[in-house]
């Protein structure tokens, strides 16, 4: 099983519009420790869209499809998805409700005539909520007109401002369990590194306080308590060195202090 993307639209193939979906999908997957397995570009030809979807539905892959889910004459993706699955189109009740909310939102407040949701134009808009039977909706925070999901295929508009948040929503609600542990570990490592910076800053102060004339070498482990013990041992060594016995010209207490320091540096 792989993640794939199908980018639909004559305007992409003709060069009238530059595709931005492919790099964005790669980015969104990568942010979750996932990768894109394949990508296909196809035009608005219904037979080719249907054949492509029939093949990808059979693959078991997780597929994002952009473009062609509107209600204009060149939008065929909804119909092709239903044909590829061999199921009818049906108006999704929640999608119909959201589309009508959008119609109300867009109706000019200064018009004297009341809004007619049953007008031919508004009934035609409901076609944007007709999906293959059994589909679920993908919320669209930009204009409320939803996309749809069926058989691990997720269909979103061609406009990036709508499509990209919808793809993110799908990834985070349906495939969060696929996210690589590396991505999660990256967050943990970042936190550990931040803690390390703070620790090093504190250790720097401790080294300034407990080193210097005592000659205590910085250690990678041991903590402030160990530094204090070594510092105290060093002070005792110097005091005892003034009156302690000497062998071969070396103060026995200083010798003990040096041994403590060596143990500290190996800790």
Legacy VTK file of the C-alpha trace (Angstrom):
# vtk DataFile Version 3.0
C-alpha trace
ASCII
DATASET POLYDATA
POINTS 267 float
0.000 0.000 0.000
1.288 3.430 -0.982
0.155 7.026 -0.995
-0.643 8.357 -4.447
-2.006 11.549 -5.970
-4.040 12.097 -9.129
-4.054 15.649 -10.449
-6.915 16.223 -12.881
-7.414 19.077 -15.298
-6.835 20.082 -18.909
-5.524 23.415 -17.650
-2.590 21.618 -16.004
-1.696 19.578 -19.082
-1.984 22.578 -21.399
0.221 24.737 -19.181
-2.463 27.360 -18.554
-2.059 26.649 -14.868
1.091 25.519 -13.073
0.507 22.586 -10.766
1.262 23.254 -7.102
-0.412 20.183 -5.661
2.389 17.671 -6.167
5.069 19.467 -4.095
2.508 20.338 -1.440
1.284 16.767 -1.060
4.919 15.630 -0.742
5.432 18.297 1.932
2.282 17.354 3.885
3.183 13.680 3.867
6.800 14.351 4.764
5.778 16.437 7.773
4.117 13.292 9.109
6.982 10.957 8.349
5.215 9.599 5.255
6.175 9.588 1.599
4.448 9.751 -1.766
4.593 6.534 -3.767
3.357 7.790 -7.121
1.619 10.635 -8.958
-0.398 10.880 -12.166
-1.615 13.804 -14.252
-4.687 13.341 -16.410
-6.961 15.657 -18.358
-10.722 16.078 -18.190
-11.525 13.143 -20.480
-14.156 11.022 -18.661
-13.075 7.667 -20.104
-9.472 8.195 -19.023
-10.488 9.391 -15.550
-12.751 6.361 -15.104
-10.070 3.917 -16.272
-7.485 5.498 -13.978
-9.777 5.374 -10.956
-10.837 1.804 -11.681
-7.179 0.799 -11.605
-6.323 2.771 -8.450
-9.424 1.591 -6.585
-8.225 -1.967 -7.202
-4.696 -1.200 -6.024
-5.507 -0.752 -2.337
-3.468 2.458 -2.287
-4.435 5.613 -0.416
-5.104 8.192 -3.111
-5.735 11.928 -3.147
-7.457 13.285 -6.254
-7.559 16.999 -6.996
-9.900 18.743 -9.406
-13.097 18.029 -11.288
-15.589 17.755 -8.417
-17.504 20.958 -9.137
-20.714 21.371 -11.098
-19.387 22.907 -14.332
-19.613 21.045 -17.676
-15.932 20.016 -17.555
-16.149 18.548 -14.033
-16.446 14.768 -14.389
-14.596 13.309 -11.406
-17.641 12.534 -9.265
-19.381 10.713 -12.099
-16.208 8.868 -13.084
-15.587 7.692 -9.528
-19.100 6.249 -9.370
-18.649 4.559 -12.758
-15.293 3.094 -11.703
-16.903 1.598 -8.601
-20.090 0.508 -10.370
-22.343 2.399 -7.958
-24.878 5.198 -8.523
-24.471 8.837 -7.615
-26.611 10.095 -4.765
-27.053 13.396 -3.000
-25.297 13.265 0.353
-27.676 14.794 2.938
-24.967 16.534 4.957
-23.366 17.886 1.794
-26.753 19.229 0.659
-27.161 21.023 3.978
-23.702 22.602 3.731
-24.235 23.687 0.127
-27.508 25.345 1.042
-25.794 27.116 3.933
-23.273 28.442 1.444
-26.062 29.607 -0.868
-27.644 31.512 2.020
-24.316 33.026 2.988
-23.765 34.298 -0.547
-27.284 35.619 -1.172
-27.218 39.440 -1.325
-28.917 40.942 1.730
-30.168 43.981 -0.218
-32.368 42.002 -2.618
-36.084 42.397 -2.098
-36.908 38.945 -3.447
-36.562 36.124 -0.902
-34.050 33.379 -1.475
-35.464 30.450 -3.449
-33.489 27.305 -2.697
-35.604 25.405 -5.230
-34.678 27.618 -8.165
-33.077 25.750 -11.114
-29.747 27.461 -10.439
-29.656 26.486 -6.766
-30.823 22.946 -7.466
-28.003 22.649 -9.965
-25.549 23.677 -7.245
-26.645 20.652 -5.220
-24.918 18.507 -7.831
-21.685 19.369 -6.052
-22.984 17.186 -3.205
-23.787 14.128 -5.338
-21.167 11.465 -4.686
-20.766 7.750 -5.321
-23.080 5.832 -3.059
-21.450 5.166 0.294
-19.101 8.165 0.238
-18.353 10.324 3.283
-17.647 14.037 3.209
-14.393 15.948 3.653
-15.041 19.310 5.368
-14.109 22.454 3.478
-13.369 25.330 5.829
-12.990 27.809 2.996
-16.468 27.843 1.430
-18.276 24.880 3.072
-18.618 22.906 -0.189
-17.267 19.505 0.879
-15.137 16.977 -0.896
-15.694 13.263 -0.472
-13.937 10.031 0.436
-14.627 6.489 -0.656
-12.492 3.321 -0.708
-9.383 5.117 0.555
-9.680 7.683 -2.242
-10.106 11.294 -1.211
-11.460 13.816 -3.691
-10.843 17.533 -3.190
-11.213 20.653 -5.353
-8.506 21.849 -7.699
-8.038 25.134 -5.865
-5.091 24.913 -3.438
-6.678 27.234 -0.864
-9.414 24.623 -0.420
-7.593 21.418 -1.303
-4.566 21.582 0.984
-6.372 22.027 4.319
-8.766 19.260 3.257
-5.862 16.892 2.545
-4.343 17.758 5.930
-7.660 17.009 7.604
-7.802 13.585 5.955
-4.224 12.751 6.968
-4.733 13.821 10.561
-8.135 12.204 11.095
-7.823 8.995 9.085
-4.125 8.185 8.832
-2.532 9.559 11.980
-1.669 5.983 12.983
0.480 5.692 9.854
2.694 8.604 10.843
6.286 7.437 11.185
7.758 7.206 14.659
10.652 9.161 13.192
8.373 12.187 12.840
7.264 11.852 16.462
10.836 11.261 17.571
11.839 14.408 15.748
9.620 16.388 18.096
11.043 14.573 21.120
14.618 15.096 19.930
13.918 18.780 19.425
12.664 18.959 23.003
15.689 17.082 24.293
18.017 19.393 22.399
16.258 22.429 23.846
16.616 20.946 27.323
20.264 20.243 26.566
20.865 23.865 25.679
19.324 24.935 28.977
21.368 22.325 30.853
24.574 23.420 29.155
23.851 27.010 30.093
23.461 25.974 33.737
26.533 23.743 33.547
28.515 26.647 32.156
27.699 28.678 35.238
28.611 25.735 37.461
31.948 25.297 35.700
32.647 28.981 36.246
31.805 28.651 39.917
33.533 25.340 40.706
36.521 25.412 38.367
39.265 27.980 37.891
42.151 27.767 40.331
41.034 24.329 41.531
41.679 22.965 38.036
38.472 20.887 37.986
37.930 19.618 34.445
34.413 19.791 33.004
32.718 16.405 32.888
29.950 15.108 30.677
28.143 13.455 33.586
27.953 13.803 37.314
25.896 16.937 37.934
26.333 19.924 40.169
26.466 17.804 43.329
29.534 15.963 42.058
31.180 19.264 41.172
30.589 20.585 44.688
32.117 17.445 46.206
35.185 17.698 44.004
35.518 21.406 44.739
35.329 20.735 48.485
37.895 17.946 48.192
40.218 20.254 46.325
39.942 22.918 49.027
40.651 20.338 51.738
43.638 19.115 49.773
45.155 22.572 49.697
44.516 23.150 53.400
45.933 19.820 54.373
48.865 20.345 52.028
50.112 23.212 54.175
50.605 20.931 57.215
50.316 17.407 55.872
53.171 14.996 55.405
55.134 14.971 52.168
56.662 12.050 50.329
59.121 12.821 47.592
58.150 16.489 47.751
54.480 15.784 46.889
51.740 16.606 49.382
49.819 13.432 50.285
46.536 15.374 50.633
47.064 16.970 47.220
47.694 13.497 45.824
44.331 12.386 47.232
42.641 15.467 45.792
44.059 14.755 42.345
42.723 11.205 42.596
39.267 12.528 43.422
39.430 14.872 40.443
40.418 12.050 38.130
37.489 9.964 39.352
35.193 12.933 38.805
36.357 13.419 35.253
35.736 9.759 34.486
32.232 9.841 36.029
LINES 1 268
267 0 1 2 3 4 5 6 7 8 9 10 11 12 13 14 15 16 17 18 19 20 21 22 23 24 25 26 27 28 29 30 31 32 33 34 35 36 37 38 39 40 41 42 43 44 45 46 47 48 49 50 51 52 53 54 55 56 57 58 59 60 61 62 63 64 65 66 67 68 69 70 71 72 73 74 75 76 77 78 79 80 81 82 83 84 85 86 87 88 89 90 91 92 93 94 95 96 97 98 99 100 101 102 103 104 105 106 107 108 109 110 111 112 113 114 115 116 117 118 119 120 121 122 123 124 125 126 127 128 129 130 131 132 133 134 135 136 137 138 139 140 141 142 143 144 145 146 147 148 149 150 151 152 153 154 155 156 157 158 159 160 161 162 163 164 165 166 167 168 169 170 171 172 173 174 175 176 177 178 179 180 181 182 183 184 185 186 187 188 189 190 191 192 193 194 195 196 197 198 199 200 201 202 203 204 205 206 207 208 209 210 211 212 213 214 215 216 217 218 219 220 221 222 223 224 225 226 227 228 229 230 231 232 233 234 235 236 237 238 239 240 241 242 243 244 245 246 247 248 249 250 251 252 253 254 255 256 257 258 259 260 261 262 263 264 265 266
